[in-house]
Amino acid sequence: MYVKICGLRTAEHARVALDAGADAVGVVMNATSSRRATEDEARAVVAAVTGRADAVLVVNDMPAVEAAEIASRLGFDVLQLHGPAYGEADFAAALAIVPRVWRATSLDEDPSLEVGAYGEELLLIDAPRPGSGERWDLSELVDRAPEGKWLVAGGLAPTNVAEAIRTVRPWGVDVSSGVEVAPGEKGVELIRDFVARAVATA
């Protein structure tokens, strides 16, 4: 089970996630997010995970080319373009700059559920309001689950990640608010608990 801990802003939390067994850490650089990282914070997270896991830059309100240039400059392994603002042309433009791009969407957007439809390496299916921590009806995916590499996100936490995995059998899981003790503030024990439960359920 591939596990991504998202919304990190410190090298300490990145190391906690990796030591717990996470496969990826995400850094959010959306202008309006409570989890928004500065470039210096992003560099510190990337430096902490280099060679150990995937460092993922997450954006939803930035032009794809600008995001790809930032991802390249700061040393991220992956760029995650999140939401309906990004079309096929945006993915093509980003892929001309960085080799690995992920597509994140929600079922409310009536997206293509074919992994690679926009040239992306991986598909992430999130709640209708990304980053809200709100749970959503995962049963919608039972008969529509993509094939290949895809992550489920949205409302996951240590207390429900095992149930989510058993319900929809994703390739991986992604969490942010579910491992926070306050908006934008990660909890060390929550990170460890989430990874342990996700891996144990695989």
C-alpha positions as CSV (number, residue, x, y, z in Angstrom):
1,M,0.0,0.0,0.0
2,Y,1.5,3.3,-1.2
3,V,1.0,6.0,1.5
4,K,1.3,9.7,1.0
5,I,1.3,12.3,3.8
6,C,0.3,15.6,2.4
7,G,0.5,19.3,3.5
8,L,3.9,19.1,5.2
9,R,5.9,22.2,5.9
10,T,8.8,21.0,8.1
11,A,11.7,18.6,7.6
12,E,10.9,17.1,11.0
13,H,7.4,16.0,10.0
14,A,8.8,14.7,6.7
15,R,11.3,12.6,8.5
16,V,8.6,11.3,10.9
17,A,6.5,10.3,7.9
18,L,9.4,8.5,6.2
19,D,10.5,6.8,9.4
20,A,6.9,5.5,9.8
21,G,7.0,4.0,6.3
22,A,5.4,6.6,4.1
23,D,6.2,6.4,0.4
24,A,5.6,10.1,-0.4
25,V,5.2,13.5,1.2
26,G,3.2,16.3,-0.3
27,V,4.0,20.1,0.0
28,V,1.0,22.4,-0.8
29,M,1.8,25.8,-2.4
30,N,-1.8,26.9,-3.1
31,A,-2.2,30.6,-2.4
32,T,-5.4,30.1,-0.3
33,S,-4.4,27.0,1.7
34,S,-3.8,27.0,5.5
35,R,-1.1,24.4,4.6
36,R,0.7,26.7,2.1
37,A,4.5,26.3,2.3
38,T,7.0,28.9,1.5
39,E,9.8,28.1,-0.9
40,D,12.3,27.8,2.0
41,E,9.9,25.3,3.8
42,A,9.5,23.4,0.6
43,R,13.2,23.1,0.0
44,A,13.7,21.8,3.6
45,V,11.0,19.1,3.1
46,V,12.5,18.1,-0.3
47,A,16.0,17.9,1.2
48,A,14.7,15.7,4.0
49,V,13.2,13.1,1.7
50,T,15.6,13.1,-1.3
51,G,16.4,9.5,-2.2
52,R,14.0,8.1,0.4
53,A,10.5,8.8,-1.0
54,D,8.6,10.9,-3.5
55,A,8.5,14.6,-2.8
56,V,5.3,15.9,-4.4
57,L,4.4,19.5,-5.1
58,V,0.6,20.0,-4.9
59,V,-1.1,23.0,-6.6
60,N,-4.6,23.9,-7.6
61,D,-4.6,27.6,-8.3
62,M,-1.3,28.1,-10.2
63,P,-0.6,28.0,-13.9
64,A,0.7,24.5,-14.8
65,V,3.8,25.8,-16.4
66,E,4.7,28.0,-13.4
67,A,4.0,25.1,-11.1
68,A,6.3,22.8,-13.2
69,E,9.1,25.4,-13.1
70,I,8.8,25.7,-9.3
71,A,8.8,21.9,-9.0
72,S,11.9,21.6,-11.1
73,R,13.7,24.4,-9.4
74,L,13.0,23.1,-5.9
75,G,13.9,19.5,-6.7
76,F,10.5,17.9,-6.3
77,D,10.1,14.4,-7.8
78,V,6.4,14.9,-8.8
79,L,4.0,17.7,-9.6
80,Q,0.4,17.1,-8.6
81,L,-2.1,19.2,-10.6
82,H,-5.3,19.2,-8.5
83,G,-8.8,20.1,-9.8
84,P,-10.8,21.0,-12.8
85,A,-8.7,24.1,-13.7
86,Y,-6.2,21.8,-15.4
87,G,-6.9,20.3,-18.8
88,E,-5.1,18.0,-21.1
89,A,-3.0,20.9,-22.5
90,D,-1.9,21.9,-19.0
91,F,-0.6,18.4,-18.4
92,A,1.2,18.3,-21.7
93,A,2.8,21.7,-20.9
94,A,3.9,20.5,-17.4
95,L,5.3,17.3,-18.7
96,A,7.5,19.2,-21.1
97,I,9.2,20.6,-18.0
98,V,9.0,17.8,-15.4
99,P,8.9,14.0,-16.1
100,R,6.3,13.0,-13.5
101,V,2.9,14.6,-13.1
102,W,-0.1,13.3,-11.2
103,R,-3.8,14.2,-11.8
104,A,-6.1,14.8,-8.8
105,T,-9.8,15.1,-9.2
106,S,-13.2,14.4,-7.5
107,L,-16.1,12.4,-8.8
108,D,-18.2,15.6,-8.7
109,E,-16.1,16.8,-11.7
110,D,-17.2,13.8,-13.8
111,P,-13.6,13.1,-14.7
112,S,-12.1,10.4,-16.8
113,L,-11.2,7.6,-14.4
114,E,-8.6,6.2,-16.8
115,V,-5.2,6.5,-15.3
116,G,-3.0,8.3,-17.9
117,A,-5.9,10.0,-19.7
118,Y,-4.0,13.3,-19.6
119,G,-0.6,11.7,-19.7
120,E,-0.4,11.5,-15.9
121,E,1.6,8.9,-14.1
122,L,-1.0,8.4,-11.3
123,L,-4.6,9.4,-10.6
124,L,-5.8,10.7,-7.2
125,I,-9.5,10.7,-6.4
126,D,-10.4,13.2,-3.6
127,A,-13.4,14.6,-1.8
128,P,-15.5,17.3,-3.5
129,R,-13.8,19.9,-1.3
130,P,-10.1,19.0,-1.2
131,G,-8.3,19.7,2.1
132,S,-11.6,20.0,4.0
133,G,-11.2,16.8,5.9
134,E,-14.8,15.9,5.0
135,R,-15.6,12.3,4.5
136,W,-17.4,11.3,1.3
137,D,-19.3,8.3,0.0
138,L,-16.5,5.9,-1.1
139,S,-19.1,3.4,-2.2
140,E,-19.4,5.4,-5.4
141,L,-16.0,4.0,-6.3
142,V,-16.8,0.3,-5.7
143,D,-18.0,-0.3,-9.2
144,R,-16.0,2.5,-10.8
145,A,-12.5,2.0,-9.4
146,P,-9.7,2.8,-11.8
147,E,-7.2,0.3,-12.9
148,G,-3.5,0.9,-12.3
149,K,-1.9,3.4,-10.0
150,W,-4.5,5.4,-8.1
151,L,-4.9,7.0,-4.7
152,V,-8.0,7.6,-2.7
153,A,-8.1,10.8,-0.4
154,G,-10.6,12.9,1.4
155,G,-11.7,12.6,5.0
156,L,-9.2,9.8,5.7
157,A,-7.7,9.4,9.2
158,P,-6.1,6.7,11.3
159,T,-9.6,5.7,12.5
160,N,-11.0,5.0,9.1
161,V,-8.2,4.3,6.6
162,A,-8.4,0.5,7.0
163,E,-12.1,0.6,6.3
164,A,-11.5,2.8,3.2
165,I,-8.8,0.4,1.9
166,R,-11.1,-2.6,2.3
167,T,-14.0,-0.8,0.7
168,V,-12.4,0.4,-2.6
169,R,-9.0,-1.4,-2.8
170,P,-6.9,1.5,-4.0
171,W,-3.3,1.3,-5.0
172,G,-2.6,3.9,-2.3
173,V,-3.9,6.4,0.1
174,D,-3.4,10.1,0.7
175,V,-4.0,12.1,3.9
176,S,-3.6,15.6,5.1
177,S,-6.2,17.0,7.6
178,G,-6.7,13.6,9.1
179,V,-3.2,13.7,10.7
180,E,-3.6,17.3,12.0
181,V,-4.1,18.4,15.6
182,A,-5.2,21.9,14.3
183,P,-5.7,23.4,10.9
184,G,-2.4,23.1,9.1
185,E,-0.6,21.6,12.1
186,K,0.5,18.0,11.8
187,G,0.5,15.6,14.7
188,V,3.5,13.2,14.9
189,E,1.6,10.4,16.5
190,L,-1.3,10.7,14.1
191,I,1.1,10.5,11.1
192,R,2.7,7.3,12.6
193,D,-0.7,5.8,13.4
194,F,-2.1,6.5,9.9
195,V,0.9,4.9,8.1
196,A,0.9,1.9,10.4
197,R,-2.8,1.2,9.9
198,A,-2.7,1.7,6.2
199,V,0.3,-0.6,5.7
200,A,-1.2,-3.2,8.0
201,T,-4.4,-3.3,5.9
202,A,-2.6,-3.8,2.6
